Amino acid sequence: KGEFHIAANLPGDNDAQAVAINNAGEFVGFSTGPHGMRACFWNRQRQPRDLGVLPGGTMSKAMDINNRGDVVGYSSTPKGNRAFLWSPKTGMQDLGLLPTGTSSEAFAINDAGVVVGQSFGASGMRAFIWTKQLGMRDLGVLRRGSYSRATAINNRGEVIGMSSTDKGEKPFVWNSRDGMKDLSALVEGTFPLSEAHAINDKGQIVVSGMDMTSGHHNLVQGGSLAGKSDGTHGDDSPKYFYLLTPTRKR
């Protein structure tokens, strides 16, 4: 109806931020206050629910919610951050680490319950995909790359994100059939693309790039623009975002 509503913070908190919403109007993010940051779930009536923390943790942050009401994000633990999956039936579940990993963060989940994110360890930062059947798997890196992260997944199981290469950071698209591909190489024309942020079920992808004039990269962290504590951005150069739409070859 074009109405604007204020969602409540968790009791006693003085700040909150929402980052994702599903088709039922449920949304997630985090609420902060004297007791720190907590992953938060808001129902259709905009009432908040504290999702808690993993054992021994002091903070948590929700990053995405699917249409079944499953939530993903990350929580601190005594041994570093851990990616989590939360559902009303099971509560918060630790999704673990890649081999040799020391911390992990989940950024997105599709309606089949497949989760993607990043894991840090001896091999650096690596994009991962997690399923209930197979657990956490490394998606690898683009040619001559050393690190990667996955930022989103659609209901067709297509994953997008960023990987380093010998020519700088590049956006990737991954599926179980073709593996990881450089999105820049699939686009007609020359665009200085650096990271893919969102993908829908039609395969349309939102990608950030560089300012063609200054050559500055967008500052990206965890699927959103990274900012200073005062809400401003560290790089004042113009930011460019591109919408990529798949086309059929004739």
C-alpha angles and dihedrals in degrees: 000000000000092000124148118219132189115225116217123246120231110279110285095011123120102199140036140173131199119208108171141025135190132215092267091060094252112138139187142202132113142296124212137197144121091324095051133247123333131184106247136202121198118200126215089276088057093245114147128235124195108230092197129216137279116266111296093008128133103192141027138181130199116217108175145007130200130212092267091059096253113148131203133190137110139284133196118246132178087266099047137281118328130197111241140198117205129190132169090246102045104024120212117351126191109232093199131215142290114258110291088012124146102185140007140192130197119215108173145019132189129213091268090061096251111150131202134187142111137296126200124210147116090318092052125242115343133183113239140193121205130198130174090239100047105021121214120350132184113243091199128217138281119266112307091358127140104193141024143171133201116223107175146009131195130211091266089063095250112148127201134188142109137300133182118240135177086269098051133271116337134185116245139199119204135189133169093251103047102022120212120348132182107248091204090064091053096053121092109235130016118296125161096231121174112169140010115223111175139017130186130205091267089061095250110150133201111215132182123216145170131293100259091212102048099023091227119151122232110253105243130178128167094347096307137080110278114234141183121258090264092058097255125118124249093223114057095188118115115279121223127202124185132201112216117199121190116240130198118239112240 
